[in-house]
Amino acid sequence: MNIIEVPIEKIANWKLNPRSIHEEDIKRLIWQIEHLGVYKPLLVTKALKKDDVGDAEWIALGGNQRLKSFNRIGIKTVHCSVVKADSQKKRIEYSLSDNDRAGSYNQNELNDLVFPEMDNLDLDMFKLDLGELMGLDEFMTEVEIIPGAGEKELDENIETNTTCPACGYEW
């Protein structure tokens, strides 16, 4: 593993990153960074000319939301874990891997852990994903995909009063 320290202005967010963050969540992330410090390196690869990122030398494949937070609070340098992602396939694999949720919480054990310190913790500053995980293969075959649509278009054939099997969101 190659960990280096990089000036933040030399790192660009990956333009194809499909993850986003709501304002309330970025504020929570900033609170966590200010409260706990920076303890996890960004995952970066060397920027290519086709990335069109100006003077940036690195692309963040993992930690794009942290990078946004670092910029907001004025952090000047960060530690980065450097990977060689010389193809779009590799970039996608690293990005998916960095955000993969391989484990899950045992809710009873989590309760037993947190309860004794509940009055000492700012519970609003931490969110848990207790939904059922969905494999990318299942997502790509079971969810109706509209290539290139992102969140800009809605399919009129989508049922209403439905619950997403991945996250529990109801619409």
Residue pairs with C-beta under 8 A, 6 or more apart in sequence:
1 81
2 81
2 82
3 41
3 79
3 80
3 81
3 82
4 79
4 80
4 82
5 77
5 78
5 79
5 80
6 44
6 57
6 58
6 77
6 78
6 79
6 80
7 76
7 77
8 67
8 70
8 71
8 75
8 76
8 77
8 78
9 55
9 56
10 55
10 56
10 57
10 58
11 42
11 44
11 56
11 57
11 58
11 59
11 60
11 67
11 78
11 80
12 47
12 51
12 53
12 54
12 56
12 58
12 59
12 60
13 59
13 60
13 64
13 67
13 68
14 59
14 60
14 61
14 64
14 91
14 95
15 51
15 53
16 91
17 60
17 61
17 64
17 95
18 150
19 64
19 65
19 99
21 29
21 65
21 68
25 65
25 127
26 65
26 68
26 69
26 72
28 124
28 125
28 126
28 127
29 65
29 66
29 69
30 69
30 72
30 73
31 122
31 125
32 125
32 126
33 66
33 69
33 70
33 73
33 75
34 73
35 125
38 66
38 70
38 75
38 78
38 79
40 63
40 66
41 63
41 78
41 79
41 80
41 81
42 60
42 62
42 63
42 66
42 67
42 78
42 79
42 80
42 81
43 60
43 61
43 62
43 63
43 80
43 81
43 83
43 94
43 95
43 98
44 58
44 59
44 60
44 61
44 80
44 81
44 82
44 83
45 58
45 59
45 61
45 82
45 83
45 84
45 85
45 90
45 91
45 94
46 57
46 58
46 59
46 82
46 84
47 53
47 56
47 57
47 58
47 59
51 59
53 59
58 80
58 82
59 91
60 67
61 83
61 85
61 91
61 94
61 95
61 98
62 94
62 95
62 97
62 98
62 99
63 98
67 78
70 78
83 90
83 94
84 90
85 91
85 93
85 94
96 136
101 129
101 133
104 130
104 133
105 128
105 130
107 130
110 128
114 121
114 123
129 167
131 166
131 167
131 168
132 165
132 166
133 166
134 165
134 166
139 166
142 165
144 155
144 157
144 158
146 153
146 155
158 171
160 171
161 170
161 171
162 170
162 171
163 169
163 170
164 170
164 171
